[in-house]
Amino acid sequence: VPHFYCHFKQFVVVQNAPGMFSFVAKEKWNAWNAKKGLSKEDAEVEYIKVVESLKEKYGI
């Protein structure tokens, strides 16, 4: 899920790091931050690729 989420957040918003006890939010932020520097357009393309692969995998 973080792989999917990080592309979405990269092209939708910019966010600040969550508090140190927000474990789920911190994991999401780490995934997003790993894609830092990726353009909005590239992030959108990667997001679509992930969605398409999930659709194919689960037959949606």
N, C-alpha and C positions, 0 to 999 in steps of 0.2 A: 504494500500500500504506500509506503513512503516514496517509492520510485514514481508511482502514479501521481501522488500528491505534489511532489516537488516541482514537476513540470507545470501543473495547474497553477500553483502559487507563483511561479516564476513569471508567467505571462499575465496574471491577473492583478496581483498586488505586490507591494513591498512591505515587509513587516519587520518589527523589532524582535529581538530575542525574548522568549518568555522567561518567567521566573524559574529559579532553580528547582522548585518543587512541583512544577507543572510538567510531569514526566512525559505524558503523551504529546503535549504541545512542544516540548523540547525536542522530542524525536522527529516530529514533523518539521520543526525549524531547522534541525541539523540536515535533514534530507533536502530541504529547500536551499539552505546555505551552501550545500555541496555543489549546487548548480549556479552559484554566483558568477556573474559575468556572461551568462547565456542570454542572448537577445530575446526579447519578447516573441519575435517571429520564430526563432529556432525552438524556443520552449513550447510554443503552440504546436509546431510540427511534431516534436517529440511526444507531446501529450496525445495528439491524434494517433500516432503510431501505437502508443501503449493501449489506448482505447480500442483500436482496431484489432490488436492482438488479443485482447481480452474478449472481444466479441467473437472472434474466430475460435478461441479456446473454449468458450462456454456456449457457443451456438446461439448467440443473441442476434 
